[in-house]
Amino acid sequence: MNQLRVENDLITQGITSWEPKKLLGYIQEKLSVPLNAVDAEKFLEAQIDGSVFLFGAGDRSFFQNASLSFGSSVKLAGLSENIAGRYRNSEQAGLTWPCDHIFKKLQSECEIDTVVRELSSLTSQRRSQIYHECLPLSKEMLSDPAFMTKLPFPFVFNTLPNRFKFESKNNEHNWIYTGREKFAELLDKFQEICKSPHNSGFWLHGTRGYGKSHLLAALVCYLTARGERIVYIPDCHECMKDPVSYIKTAMLFAWADDDDQRESIILLKTMEAIYRYFLRARNTIFVIDQLNALGCMTGDSPEQEEKKGKLETWLLKYRARHKSILSASANFNTYLQTQSTQTSELQLHVYGGLTAKEMNHWWERNSAIILEVNGEVDLGVAVLRKVWKQAESYCEYVNACIRHQATPTSVDPKLIDHRYFYERCPTSATPYEIGAYVCGIARDAVVKQLRKFGENKFADRDFLKSIDEYINNEAVIGFFIEENILSTIALRGLEIGRNISQSMDMQMFQRFPTFSITERPILYCPMQFNFRAIDGIIVRFDLSNGVNGKKGKCFMFPLQITIAKSHADSEYEFFKDWIEWIKDLDHYDLEVVFLWISAKKPWERKVKRYPEYISKNVHISDVNRDTWERYDRALKSKNGRGQTKAMVPQKRGLRKQDMREQEVVKDESEIQRVTKATKRRRTNRAVSKDGVEGSDGVSIWAGRTRSAPSQ
């Protein structure tokens, strides 16, 4: 009994409270051959104190995970087991252990290890199943839309992604895979990065709902069946809840056919230990899906943001020396920021939905869901309501993106093409997602579609809330004002006489419109992006004279809205295709007023050419005073002074004689002299005779410019 007390003298001294340095001194004394300098340094770096030392009792792998050599790990495992053995003898002798909670914790860890070992057994079975069922599957089969099969899910955990429809049978968790043509390109991209020493991996990047997760799961099955070690993390959101257990499960699947490695993985307790494991691992491939879950979201607490940031950092460190395939939706900021800089990671874009071939096969398999009622297709009232609701939510979302305002939370992400429309992360100033778009082409294309379907809500004040933010971007401000002015005209008309001061329908056209013969004005707007001639055209018919063989009258008001300092000559662009604009109007007398809507004071001129027309400038405030006042305030704020420097159409690059020709001459004798001289010059230059009539009714000749008219 006394001898047993002496043997436990070390225990009663409280080894569990020793710091690493003190413990190392004791170990060096007890070992017949002390640890060498390198292992001693690694021992201290690993912060192995007294309690940690006892955790590794008898476990060589425990100390090897701390990067200690094999020999030193064997020594330490033996010494720690010897000390722990003394504790067990002391229990039999009725002695007490001063730090009994340490071994209670060890017992709890053992219970957890039992669960992990069960998972290890299941992963081994799942890997074997995938080998036998997926090895016969070829690249061509998995890329063929006509091919459909059930695949075992390559991940074993208590929570599986709800993006997959599983058929649980004997814990197999099979899911249905339909061939996708993109699979061949995905596999080719993987083989490309494996051969390249310059590329560490690639991003599978595209719209939500494309099927990226199913493609990746199929790829993991395909590669696993061919012996690749794939660490597959299918859901970063679930991983964040218990990252150590989740990642260990993925590792157990990757090394399910290696008993020694599985034992080492089971003993990993921390993210740092996992990191050290991957430092030693070779030929490992990471497949990480749903990285968007680690992005910022509205309502995230500081603790959640910290957890996301830490997990994202660890995942980056784990794959630093390995090849990786990463998946993200098109609005994932980390991806967008990564691709804006030089990187060793490639991209594979998957946008839109099914290809034509895939859609044909889908229709063949699913056409039975459509009911034939009286020879007509009937999708059912419930389906139609759902479609209409989705259409409304889509319009609300893209409207918010165009306006740079808060996006609605009710929209189905699958409806949005995140190549072009996305959400900015919340900040301290704006604690919610702000909609945005990637380029003006995408913005204008969607706006034209919204106009077409009557969802252009650009006449209200909310549409102009972003003017202050974008006042330094003339193109964006020009877009906001143009859309607002067009919507205002459609809503309440133009107060310039000629019976167009009333609300009017807005119709879209391709290239040239077919005009509706009606006495109510209609605003026609081009569908083409950056239509050079005009922003729209108002057309109204007067049919009161169109009886008894007399012609009716057609009033045309081409519109050009601009705040730019210079602008292409829209009048020239419009009238050079004049025959196309009036091809169906042979039986009507035409009256044309070309309207400029700008920040310049009003003016009006009569232009004598074929056809004769009036060129007129209308100030923005005369169309929508709220729009002008908001723009004016933003300009004053930008310029930092009380007077606005208006951004108006101006001439540029005119020859001196052309500038003189366009002056309004008030002296009659001077008028005659200038007119004769102008005719002579134009005859010599063989230039067509275009005429302008000044406000005093006297004709002078004007040179054709490539700039907007100016007064």
Secondary structure as the mmCIF struct_conf table of DSSP 4:
data_model
#
loop_
_struct_conf.conf_type_id
_struct_conf.id
_struct_conf.beg_label_comp_id
_struct_conf.beg_label_asym_id
_struct_conf.beg_label_seq_id
_struct_conf.end_label_comp_id
_struct_conf.end_label_asym_id
_struct_conf.end_label_seq_id
HELX_RH_AL_P HELX_RH_AL_P1 ASN A 2 GLU A 7
TURN_TY1_P TURN_TY1_P1 ASN A 8 ASN A 8
HELX_RH_AL_P HELX_RH_AL_P2 ASP A 9 THR A 12
TURN_TY1_P TURN_TY1_P2 GLN A 13 GLN A 13
HELX_RH_3T_P HELX_RH_3T_P1 ILE A 15 SER A 17
HELX_RH_AL_P HELX_RH_AL_P3 PRO A 20 LYS A 30
BEND BEND1 LEU A 31 VAL A 33
HELX_LH_PP_P HELX_LH_PP_P1 PRO A 34 ASN A 36
HELX_RH_AL_P HELX_RH_AL_P4 ALA A 37 GLU A 45
TURN_TY1_P TURN_TY1_P3 ALA A 46 GLN A 47
HELX_RH_AL_P HELX_RH_AL_P5 GLY A 50 PHE A 55
TURN_TY1_P TURN_TY1_P4 GLY A 56 GLY A 58
HELX_RH_AL_P HELX_RH_AL_P6 ARG A 60 GLN A 64
TURN_TY1_P TURN_TY1_P5 ASN A 65 SER A 67
HELX_RH_AL_P HELX_RH_AL_P7 PHE A 70 GLN A 92
TURN_TY1_P TURN_TY1_P6 ALA A 93 GLY A 94
HELX_LH_PP_P HELX_LH_PP_P2 LEU A 95 TRP A 97
TURN_TY1_P TURN_TY1_P7 PRO A 98 CYS A 99
HELX_RH_AL_P HELX_RH_AL_P8 ASP A 100 CYS A 134
TURN_TY1_P TURN_TY1_P8 LEU A 135 PRO A 136
HELX_RH_AL_P HELX_RH_AL_P9 LYS A 139 LEU A 142
TURN_TY1_P TURN_TY1_P9 SER A 143 SER A 143
TURN_TY1_P TURN_TY1_P10 PRO A 145 ALA A 146
STRN STRN1 MET A 148 PRO A 152
BEND BEND2 PRO A 154 PRO A 154
BEND BEND3 ASN A 158 THR A 159
TURN_TY1_P TURN_TY1_P11 ASN A 162 ARG A 163
BEND BEND4 PHE A 164 PHE A 164
STRN STRN2 PHE A 166 GLU A 167
BEND BEND5 LYS A 169 LYS A 169
TURN_TY1_P TURN_TY1_P12 ASN A 170 ASN A 171
STRN STRN3 ASN A 174 THR A 178
TURN_TY1_P TURN_TY1_P13 GLU A 181 GLU A 181
HELX_RH_AL_P HELX_RH_AL_P10 LYS A 182 LYS A 195
BEND BEND6 PRO A 197 HIS A 198
STRN STRN4 GLY A 201 GLY A 206
TURN_TY1_P TURN_TY1_P14 ARG A 208 GLY A 209
BEND BEND7 TYR A 210 TYR A 210
HELX_RH_AL_P HELX_RH_AL_P11 LYS A 212 THR A 224
TURN_TY1_P TURN_TY1_P15 ALA A 225 GLY A 227
STRN STRN5 ARG A 229 ILE A 233
HELX_RH_AL_P HELX_RH_AL_P12 CYS A 236 LYS A 241
BEND BEND8 ASP A 242 ASP A 242
HELX_RH_AL_P HELX_RH_AL_P13 PRO A 243 ALA A 254
TURN_TY1_P TURN_TY1_P16 TRP A 255 ASP A 257
HELX_RH_AL_P HELX_RH_AL_P14 ASP A 259 ILE A 266
TURN_TY1_P TURN_TY1_P17 LEU A 267 LEU A 267
BEND BEND9 THR A 270 THR A 270
HELX_RH_AL_P HELX_RH_AL_P15 MET A 271 ARG A 280
BEND BEND10 ASN A 283 ASN A 283
STRN STRN6 THR A 284 ILE A 288
HELX_RH_3T_P HELX_RH_3T_P2 LEU A 291 LEU A 294
BEND BEND11 GLY A 295 GLY A 295
TURN_TY1_P TURN_TY1_P18 THR A 298 GLY A 299
HELX_RH_AL_P HELX_RH_AL_P16 PRO A 302 TYR A 318
TURN_TY1_P TURN_TY1_P19 ARG A 319 ARG A 321
BEND BEND12 HIS A 322 HIS A 322
STRN STRN7 LYS A 323 SER A 329
TURN_TY1_P TURN_TY1_P20 ALA A 330 ASN A 331
HELX_RH_AL_P HELX_RH_AL_P17 ASN A 333 GLN A 339
TURN_TY1_P TURN_TY1_P21 SER A 340 SER A 340
BEND BEND13 THR A 341 THR A 341
BEND BEND14 SER A 344 SER A 344
STRN STRN8 GLU A 345 VAL A 350
BEND BEND15 GLY A 352 GLY A 353
HELX_RH_AL_P HELX_RH_AL_P18 ALA A 356 ASN A 366
HELX_RH_3T_P HELX_RH_3T_P3 SER A 367 ILE A 369
BEND BEND16 ILE A 370 ILE A 370
STRN STRN9 LEU A 371 VAL A 373
TURN_TY1_P TURN_TY1_P22 ASN A 374 GLY A 375
STRN STRN10 GLU A 376 ASP A 378
HELX_RH_AL_P HELX_RH_AL_P19 VAL A 381 ARG A 403
TURN_TY1_P TURN_TY1_P23 HIS A 404 HIS A 404
STRN STRN11 ALA A 406 ALA A 406
HELX_LH_PP_P HELX_LH_PP_P3 THR A 407 PRO A 408
BEND BEND17 THR A 409 VAL A 411
HELX_RH_3T_P HELX_RH_3T_P4 PRO A 413 LEU A 415
BEND BEND18 ILE A 416 ILE A 416
TURN_TY1_P TURN_TY1_P24 HIS A 418 TYR A 420
STRN STRN12 PHE A 421 ARG A 424
HELX_LH_PP_P HELX_LH_PP_P4 CYS A 425 PRO A 426
BEND BEND19 SER A 428 ALA A 429
BEND BEND20 TYR A 432 TYR A 432
STRN STRN13 ILE A 434 TYR A 437
BEND BEND21 VAL A 438 VAL A 438
HELX_RH_AL_P HELX_RH_AL_P20 GLY A 440 LYS A 452
TURN_TY1_P TURN_TY1_P25 PHE A 453 GLY A 454
BEND BEND22 ALA A 459 ASP A 460
HELX_RH_3T_P HELX_RH_3T_P5 ARG A 461 LEU A 464
TURN_TY1_P TURN_TY1_P26 LYS A 465 ASN A 472
HELX_RH_AL_P HELX_RH_AL_P21 GLU A 474 ARG A 492
BEND BEND23 GLU A 495 GLY A 497
TURN_TY1_P TURN_TY1_P27 ARG A 498 ASN A 499
BEND BEND24 GLN A 502 GLN A 502
STRN STRN14 ASP A 505 PHE A 509
BEND BEND25 GLN A 510 PHE A 512
BEND BEND26 GLU A 519 ARG A 520
STRN STRN15 ILE A 522 PRO A 526
BEND BEND27 GLN A 528 GLN A 528
TURN_TY1_P TURN_TY1_P28 PHE A 529 ASN A 530
BEND BEND28 ARG A 532 ALA A 533
BEND BEND29 ASP A 535 ASP A 535
STRN STRN16 GLY A 536 ASP A 542
TURN_TY1_P TURN_TY1_P29 SER A 544 ASN A 545
BEND BEND30 VAL A 547 VAL A 547
TURN_TY1_P TURN_TY1_P30 ASN A 548 GLY A 549
STRN STRN17 GLY A 552 ILE A 561
BEND BEND31 LYS A 565 LYS A 565
STRN STRN18 SER A 566 SER A 566
HELX_RH_AL_P HELX_RH_AL_P22 SER A 570 PHE A 575
TURN_TY1_P TURN_TY1_P31 LYS A 576 ASP A 577
HELX_RH_AL_P HELX_RH_AL_P23 TRP A 578 TRP A 581
TURN_TY1_P TURN_TY1_P32 ILE A 582 ASP A 584
TURN_TY1_P TURN_TY1_P33 ASP A 586 HIS A 587
STRN STRN19 TYR A 588 SER A 598
BEND BEND32 ALA A 599 LYS A 600
HELX_LH_PP_P HELX_LH_PP_P5 LYS A 601 PRO A 602
STRN STRN20 TRP A 603 LYS A 608
BEND BEND33 ARG A 609 PRO A 611
HELX_LH_PP_P HELX_LH_PP_P6 GLU A 612 GLU A 612
STRN STRN21 TYR A 613 HIS A 619
HELX_RH_3T_P HELX_RH_3T_P6 ILE A 620 ASP A 622
TURN_TY1_P TURN_TY1_P34 VAL A 623 VAL A 623
HELX_RH_AL_P HELX_RH_AL_P24 ARG A 625 ASN A 639
TURN_TY1_P TURN_TY1_P35 GLY A 640 GLY A 640
BEND BEND34 ARG A 641 GLN A 643
STRN STRN22 GLN A 650 GLN A 650
BEND BEND35 GLY A 653 GLY A 653
HELX_RH_AL_P HELX_RH_AL_P25 LYS A 656 GLU A 661
TURN_TY1_P TURN_TY1_P36 GLN A 662 GLN A 662
BEND BEND36 GLU A 663 GLU A 663
HELX_RH_AL_P HELX_RH_AL_P26 GLU A 668 ARG A 685
TURN_TY1_P TURN_TY1_P37 ALA A 686 ALA A 686
STRN STRN23 GLY A 691 GLU A 693
TURN_TY1_P TURN_TY1_P38 SER A 695 ASP A 696
BEND BEND37 GLY A 697 GLY A 697
STRN STRN24 SER A 699 TRP A 701
BEND BEND38 ARG A 706 SER A 707
#
